[in-house]
C-alpha cells in the first residue's frame, strides 16, 4: 500500500502544480486514485468509503479553498485522515493495576502471538523496567510451549512451565499465583489460536479472560491478512473486550490494509507494530509516523531512534580517546564498526524508514548484497589472528591465503577489505582533533545525524 499510494499522490501533486485552486474535478481525480490504492491494499470497503467521504468533505471545505498549492494541500488532508483512521497519538500498554498486571494475547494461529509475547516481554523489561513472567495456554500445538520457553529466554524474561495435559484456565491461574508469590510486575498469557474462528476457541478464551481478569487484552493480527483480518477482528471483538491491537509482519511485503481496517472495526487502538523478526523488533505504534511512511515521507524519528539505540556511545568514546592519543585505528576497531551497523538492524531496516525519494535513489543498490558484504568482511577479520588485527601491516601473501581459506573467500576479497580499512584509517587520522567524537555524537547523540549508507 505504501508505495502504491505514495506513487499515485506524487503524480497527482505534479499534475496539479500549475492549477491555482482546489476544484471538485481535481478532488475527484485524486480520490479515485486514493480509492484504488486503498482497495488494492485490501482495506475493507466500508473503511474506504468512510475515508474517501471525510477527505472529500475536508478538501472542498473552507480550510483549503484558494490554496496556492492544491496538490500539497490535498496530500496534507489525506495524511491527517490516515492518522485519524489509524487512531491519533500513541497508546502504550496500561499497567495501572495491582501487580501482577495480566496481559492476555489473542489471535489466530500463525499471526505471530508467541513471538509477539516474547517481544512484548522484552519491551516491558527494557522500556518500562518491569519483571515479566510468560506462560503458554496453548495445549493443542505441541511445539507452542517450548517455543515460548525459547523466545522468553531470548527476551530476558522468566517462563512458567505448562503441559499439554493441563487445562488452559488451570495453567493461567497457577501462573498468576506464582507471579504474585514471586513479585512479578507483569504476567503475559499466550493463548491457543486456530486456523479459523471456531466456537471452542472463543469459549476457551472467554473462560481465560474471566479467570485472570487481564488489564490488557491484545488482539494480534498479521498485517498481510487484508480482508481476512477484518473478519477475524469482528469475531474477537464480539467475544472479548479488546483493549488494543498488535500488527505483526508490518515489515514484510505487505499491502498493509490491516492497519487501516482493524482500528476502525475493533474500535481498539493499535498499540504495537512488529517491524522485524528479531526479539527487539517491536515498536510502539504511532499513527502519525506510520501515515508518513504510507505517503512516502519516511519515518526519520524512528530512524534516529534506531541509530541511537544501535550506537554504543561508551565504545565510541573509547575509540575516540584511543585515536586522539595516537593509538591508531586497527582491524579490531573496524570489526566493531561493522558490528554496530548490524546492531542497528541492517541496511534494509534503515532504508525502510527513509523517505521514498531516498529509497528511489538507493533502488539501484542491492541492499541484500551490501549486507552480505558486511557479513563477509566480518568473517574475513574473524579469520585473522589477534596480532594480525592489531598490526595489519604484517599481513603478506602467505597470511592472506590462509585468511581467505579460513573465511571461505578469494584472496582478492581480503585485499579489497584491507584497502577499505586503509582508507578508513586515513580518515581517522584526520579526525584526531576531536572530529571522531563529533561524528559519533551526530550518529547517536540526538543531533539528528545519520550513519553514512553505501550509496
C-alpha positions in Angstrom: 0.0 0.0 0.0 2.8 2.4 0.9 4.5 2.5 -2.5 1.2 2.4 -4.5 -0.4 5.3 -2.6 2.8 7.3 -2.5 3.4 7.0 -6.2 -0.2 7.9 -7.1 -0.2 11.0 -4.9 3.3 12.1 -6.2 2.0 12.0 -9.7 -1.1 14.0 -8.8 0.9 16.7 -7.0 2.9 17.2 -10.1 -0.2 17.3 -12.3 -1.8 19.9 -10.1 1.2 22.1 -9.7 0.0 24.6 -12.4 -3.6 24.8 -11.0 -4.5 27.7 -8.9 -7.0 26.2 -6.6 -8.8 23.0 -5.5 -11.9 22.2 -7.5 -14.4 19.4 -7.5 -12.8 17.9 -10.6 -9.3 17.7 -9.3 -10.5 16.4 -5.9 -12.5 13.7 -7.7 -9.4 12.7 -9.7 -7.3 12.4 -6.6 -9.9 10.5 -4.6 -10.3 8.0 -7.5 -6.5 7.2 -7.3 -6.6 7.0 -3.5 -9.6 4.7 -3.5 -7.9 2.4 -6.0 -4.7 2.3 -3.9 -6.7 1.5 -0.7 -8.7 -1.2 -2.3 -5.6 -2.8 -3.8 -4.2 -2.8 -0.3 -7.1 -4.9 0.9 -8.6 -2.2 3.1 -12.2 -3.1 4.0 -14.7 -1.4 1.6 -16.7 0.3 4.4 -13.5 1.8 5.7 -12.5 3.0 2.2 -15.9 4.7 1.7 -15.8 6.4 5.1 -12.2 7.6 4.5 -12.9 9.0 1.0 -16.1 10.8 2.2 -14.1 12.5 5.0 -11.3 13.6 2.7 -13.7 15.0 0.1 -15.6 16.9 2.8 -12.3 18.5 4.1 -10.9 19.1 0.6 -14.0 21.1 -0.5 -14.4 22.9 2.8 -13.3 26.4 3.6 -10.0 25.4 5.1 -8.2 24.8 1.8 -10.2 27.0 -0.7 -7.8 29.3 -2.5 -4.7 27.3 -1.6 -1.7 28.3 -3.7 -0.5 24.7 -3.8 -3.6 22.5 -4.0 -1.6 19.3 -4.6 0.3 19.7 -1.3 -2.9 20.7 0.5 -4.7 17.5 -0.7 -1.8 15.3 0.4 -1.9 17.1 3.8 -5.6 16.2 4.1 -5.0 12.6 3.2 -2.2 12.4 5.8 -4.4 13.8 8.5 -7.3 11.5 7.7 -4.9 8.5 7.6 -3.8 9.4 11.1 -7.4 9.8 12.3 -8.4 6.4 10.8 -5.5 4.6 12.5 -6.0 6.4 15.8 -4.3 9.7 16.7 -1.5 9.8 19.2 0.4 6.9 20.8 -1.3 4.3 23.0 1.1 2.4 25.1 0.4 -0.5 27.5 -1.7 0.2 30.6 -0.1 -1.3 33.7 -2.1 0.6 36.2 -3.2 -2.4 38.3 -2.1 -4.2 41.5 0.9 -6.3 40.4 1.0 -8.6 38.6 -0.8 -6.8 35.7 -2.1 -9.6 33.4 -1.9 -9.2 29.6 -3.9 -11.7 27.5 -2.7 -12.3 24.0 -5.4 -13.3 21.5 -5.4 -14.1 17.8 -5.4 -16.7 15.1 -2.7 -19.4 14.7 0.2 -18.1 12.5 -0.4 -14.4 13.4 2.8 -14.4 15.5 1.3 -14.4 19.0 4.0 -16.4 20.7 6.9 -14.4 19.2 5.0 -11.2 19.9 4.5 -12.3 23.6 8.3 -12.5 23.9 8.9 -9.2 22.0 6.4 -7.5 24.4 8.2 -9.0 27.4 11.5 -7.5 26.1 9.8 -4.1 25.5 8.4 -4.1 29.1 11.8 -5.1 30.5 13.9 -2.6 28.5 11.5 0.4 28.3 9.4 0.0 31.5 11.9 -1.8 33.7 9.4 -4.5 34.7 9.9 -8.0 36.0 8.0 -10.2 33.5 6.7 -13.7 33.5 5.3 -15.5 30.5 3.1 -18.6 30.3 1.6 -20.6 27.4 -2.0 -21.7 27.5 -1.7 -23.3 24.0 -2.1 -27.0 24.9 -3.1 -28.1 21.3 0.1 -27.2 19.4 2.9 -29.5 20.7 5.7 -27.0 20.0 4.0 -23.9 21.3 5.0 -24.3 24.9 8.7 -25.0 24.1 8.7 -22.1 21.5 7.5 -19.7 24.2 10.2 -21.0 26.6 12.9 -20.4 23.9 11.8 -16.9 22.9 11.2 -15.9 26.5 14.8 -16.7 27.4 16.0 -14.6 24.4 13.9 -11.7 25.8 15.4 -11.9 29.2 12.1 -12.7 30.9 11.0 -15.7 33.0 8.9 -18.6 31.8 6.3 -20.6 33.8 6.1 -24.2 32.7 2.8 -25.8 31.4 2.0 -29.2 29.9 -0.4 -30.3 27.1 -2.5 -32.4 29.5 -3.4 -29.4 31.6 -6.5 -27.2 31.2 -5.7 -23.6 29.9 -7.6 -22.0 32.8 -5.7 -24.1 35.4 -2.4 -23.1 33.7 -3.2 -19.4 33.8 -4.3 -19.4 37.5 -1.2 -21.4 38.6 1.0 -18.9 36.7 -0.9 -16.0 38.3 -0.4 -17.4 41.8 3.3 -17.9 41.1 3.6 -14.4 39.7 2.0 -13.0 43.0 4.3 -15.0 45.2 7.5 -14.1 43.3 6.6 -10.4 43.0 6.4 -10.2 39.2 5.2 -6.9 37.7 3.6 -8.4 34.6 2.2 -11.8 33.5 1.9 -12.4 29.8 -0.6 -15.1 28.9 -0.1 -16.6 25.4 -3.3 -18.3 24.2 -4.1 -21.0 21.7 -5.0 -20.0 18.1 -6.8 -21.8 15.4 -6.5 -21.6 11.6 -10.0 -20.1 11.6 -12.5 -18.9 14.1 -14.4 -21.6 15.9 -16.8 -21.9 18.8 -14.5 -23.9 21.0 -11.6 -21.4 20.8 -13.9 -18.5 21.6 -15.4 -20.2 24.5 -12.0 -21.1 25.9 -10.6 -17.6 25.6 -13.7 -16.1 27.2 -13.1 -18.5 30.2 -9.5 -17.5 30.4 -10.4 -13.8 30.3 -13.0 -14.3 33.1 -10.4 -16.3 35.2 -7.4 -14.0 35.1 -9.2 -10.6 34.6 -6.5 -9.0 32.4 -5.7 -5.3 32.5 -5.0 -5.6 28.7 -6.4 -7.9 26.1 -4.4 -7.6 23.0 -5.5 -8.8 19.6 -2.5 -9.9 17.5 -3.1 -9.8 13.7 -1.0 -10.4 10.7 -0.7 -7.1 8.7 -0.6 -9.2 5.5 -4.0 -10.8 6.0 -6.0 -8.0 4.3 -9.8 -8.6 4.3 -9.4 -11.7 6.5 -8.0 -9.5 9.2 -11.3 -7.6 9.3 -13.4 -10.7 9.7 -11.1 -12.1 12.4 -11.2 -8.7 14.2 -15.0 -8.7 14.2 -15.2 -12.2 15.8 -12.7 -11.3 18.5 -14.4 -8.0 19.2 -17.7 -9.8 19.8 -16.1 -12.4 22.1 -13.7 -10.2 24.1 -13.4 -6.6 25.4 -10.3 -5.8 23.3 -8.1 -3.0 24.7 -5.5 -2.9 21.9 -4.2 -4.3 18.6 -0.7 -5.6 17.7 0.1 -5.6 14.0 2.7 -8.2 13.1 4.8 -8.6 9.9 4.5 -4.9 9.1 8.0 -5.1 7.7 7.1 -7.8 5.1 5.9 -7.5 1.5 2.6 -6.4 2.9 -0.2 -4.3 1.3 -0.8 -3.0 4.8 -4.6 -2.7 4.6 -5.0 -4.2 8.1 -3.5 -1.1 9.7 -6.4 1.0 8.4 -9.2 -1.6 8.7 -8.6 -3.2 12.1 -8.6 0.0 14.1 -12.0 1.0 12.7 -13.6 -2.4 13.0 -12.4 -3.2 16.6 -12.5 0.4 18.0 -9.4 -0.6 19.9 -6.2 1.4 19.4 -3.2 -0.1 17.6 -0.6 -0.3 20.4 2.3 -2.1 18.8 3.7 -3.0 15.4 6.1 -5.8 14.6 8.9 -4.4 12.5 11.3 -7.3 12.2 11.8 -11.0 13.2 14.3 -10.0 15.9 13.3 -10.2 19.5 13.6 -6.4 19.8 11.6 -5.9 16.6 8.5 -4.3 18.2 7.7 -0.6 18.1 5.1 1.4 19.9 2.6 2.3 17.1 2.5 5.9 16.2 -0.3 6.6 13.7 1.2 9.9 12.5 4.6 8.4 11.8 3.0 5.3 10.1 0.9 7.6 7.9 4.1 9.4 6.9 5.6 6.0 5.8 2.4 5.2 3.8 2.7 8.5 2.0 6.4 8.0 1.3 7.5 10.7 3.7 9.6 8.1 5.7 9.9 7.9 9.4 13.1 9.9 10.3 12.2 10.0 14.0 12.2 6.2 14.1 15.4 6.1 12.1 17.2 8.4 14.5 15.9 6.3 17.5 17.1 3.1 15.8 20.6 4.6 15.3 20.8 6.0 18.8 19.8 2.5 20.2 22.4 0.8 18.0 25.4 3.1 18.6 27.4 2.2 21.7 28.5 5.6 22.9 30.8 4.2 25.6 32.7 2.2 22.9 32.7 5.3 20.6 34.2 7.4 23.4 37.0 4.8 24.0 37.7 4.7 20.3 37.9 8.5 20.1 40.2 8.6 23.1 42.4 5.9 21.5 42.7 7.7 18.2 43.3 11.1 19.8 46.0 9.6 22.0 47.9 8.3 18.9 46.8 4.6 19.5 45.7 4.2 15.9 42.7 2.6 14.3 43.1 -1.1 13.8 41.1 -4.0 12.4 39.6 -4.8 15.8 38.1 -1.3 15.7 37.0 -1.8 12.1 35.2 -5.0 13.1 33.4 -3.2 16.0 32.1 -0.6 13.5 30.8 -3.4 11.2 29.0 -5.0 14.2 27.4 -1.7 15.2 25.9 -1.4 11.7 24.4 -4.9 12.2 23.1 -3.9 15.7 21.1 -1.0 14.0 19.1 -3.7 12.2 20.9 -3.8 8.9 20.7 -1.5 5.8 17.3 -2.7 4.7 15.7 -1.9 8.0 17.3 1.6 8.0 16.2 2.2 4.4 12.6 1.2 5.2 12.3 4.4 7.3 13.8 6.7 4.7 11.6 9.0 2.5 10.5 7.5 -0.8 12.8 9.8 -2.8 15.9 8.5 -1.0 14.6 4.9 -1.4 14.2 5.5 -5.1 17.8 6.8 -5.4 19.0 3.8 -3.4 16.9 1.4 -5.6 19.9 0.9 -7.8 21.9 -0.5 -4.9 21.4 -4.2 -4.0 20.9 -3.9 -0.2 20.9 -7.6 0.3 24.3 -7.8 -1.4 25.6 -4.8 0.7 24.5 -6.7 3.9 26.2 -9.9 2.6 29.4 -7.8 2.0 29.3 -6.6 5.6 28.9 -10.2 6.9 31.8 -11.3 4.5 34.1 -8.6 5.9 33.2 -9.7 9.4 34.2 -13.3 8.5 37.5 -12.2 7.0 38.5 -10.2 10.1 37.4 -13.1 12.3 39.8 -15.4 10.4 42.8 -13.3 11.4 44.9 -13.8 14.4 44.8 -11.2 17.2 48.3 -10.0 16.1 47.1 -9.5 12.5 44.1 -7.4 13.6 46.3 -5.2 15.8 49.1 -4.9 13.1 47.5 -5.2 9.6 50.9 -4.3 8.0 52.2 -7.8 8.8 49.6 -9.4 6.5 51.5 -10.5 3.5 50.8 -13.0 0.7 51.0 -16.2 2.8 48.8 -14.8 5.5 46.3 -13.5 3.0 45.9 -17.0 1.5 45.4 -18.5 5.0 42.9 -15.8 6.0 41.0 -16.2 2.7 40.8 -20.0 3.1 39.5 -19.6 6.7 36.8 -17.2 5.6 35.9 -19.1 2.5 36.6 -16.3 0.1 39.1 -15.4 -2.6 42.4 -13.6 -1.8 41.1 -10.6 -3.8 38.3 -10.2 -1.2 41.0 -9.9 1.6 42.9 -7.3 -0.5 39.7 -5.3 -1.0 38.9 -5.3 2.7 42.5 -4.2 3.6 42.2 -1.4 1.0 38.9 -0.2 2.6 40.5 -0.4 6.0 43.4 1.7 4.9 41.0 4.4 3.6 39.2 4.4 6.9 42.5 4.5 8.8 43.5 7.7 6.9 40.1 9.3 7.7 40.5 8.5 11.4 44.0 10.1 11.4 42.4 13.3 10.1 39.9 13.2 13.0 42.5 13.2 15.8 41.4 16.6 16.9 38.1 15.5 18.3 36.3 15.2 15.0 35.6 11.5 15.5 33.7 12.1 18.7 31.6 14.8 16.9 30.8 12.4 14.2 29.8 9.6 16.7 27.6 12.1 18.6 25.8 13.1 15.4 25.2 9.3 14.8 23.9 8.5 18.2 23.6 11.6 20.4 20.3 13.1 19.3 21.6 15.7 16.9 19.6 14.2 14.1 22.6 12.9 12.2 22.5 9.5 10.4 25.2 6.9 9.6 26.7 7.0 6.1 25.0 4.5 3.9 26.7 2.8 0.9 25.1 4.8 -1.9 
